[in-house]
Each structure stands twice: as structure tokens, then as C-alpha cells.
Amino acid sequence: MEFLVRMGLLYDFYANLLTKKQQKVFALYYLQNFSLAEIAEEEGTTRQAVHDLLQRTEKLLERWEDKLRLLEQYLQNKKMMQEMCCALKKLSGLLCKDDEVQDAFANVQRIFEQLASILEIEIAE
């Protein structure tokens, strides 16, 4: 997974565990694409101090992920939901036109979509 995407996802899961300053600097750099110099100017500090804070924050996010595995579980759930979606599509192609079977399939598909919504996972169409 690309480093920037990973950092963004880790931030989504663990941002509330960061200090307000860590949250602000991390968001400016990774989410709003500010340069180190721009952040340093806004924070009234040096580029080096911003760089050091970002490095410490990245390591902190990775340590939390090593312990809690929230991102890993999310990615596993997402993969499983995508596999289930593909299986449902294949199954729908195999089903006969029997109304009772079609109704049962529609109910399974509805439940699947609700589960994906609850887990906040986008499924491939």
C-alpha cells in the first residue's frame, strides 16, 4: 500500500489518540498537502521541528496499528466484502427464474448491502 494512503488510513483510525498539535500538523501535511515550510510558518516554528513532529507521529501511528490492528482488520473486512460481492454476482447469474429463489436472493443481497454500509466499506459494482 502506498505510504501516503497508509498514513491517511492510520490517521482515520487513530487521530483521536494524537494531541491537537499532532493532529493539526499531520492533517496539514498529509491531508492538505502543505509543505514543511508552510506548516512551520503557520505554527511559528522551524521546518526541522515540523519534520521531527511528523516523524514521531508516523511512528506513533504505526505502533498503535502494531498493537491494535484496526487498519489490518478493516482491510481484511473490505477484501472479504468484495469477495462476497463477486460471489453474489456469480450466484445471481446461476439462479433460475423461480420467484421464490429470486426473492430469497434479493433478501440476501439487501442484507449484504446493509452490512457493507454498517462497516462503511465500498463494494465494487
C-alpha positions, 0 to 999 in steps of 0.5 A: 500500500502506498505510504501516503494512503497508509498514513491517511488510513492510520490517521482515520483510525487513530487521530483521536489518540494524537494531541491537537498539535499532532493532529493539526500538523499531520492533517496539514501535511498529509491531508492538505498537502502543505509543505514543511515550510508552510506548516512551520510558518503557520505554527511559528516554528522551524521546518526541522521541528515540523519534520521531527513532529511528523516523524514521531507521529508516523511512528506513533501511528504505526505502533498503535496499528502494531498493537491494535490492528484496526487498519489490518482488520478493516482491510481484511473486512473490505477484501472479504466484502468484495469477495462476497460481492463477486460471489453474489454476482456469480450466484445471481447469474446461476439462479433460475427464474423461480420467484421464490429463489429470486426473492430469497436472493434479493433478501440476501443481497439487501442484507449484504448491502446493509452490512457493507454500509454498517462497516462503511466499506465500498463494494465494487459494482 
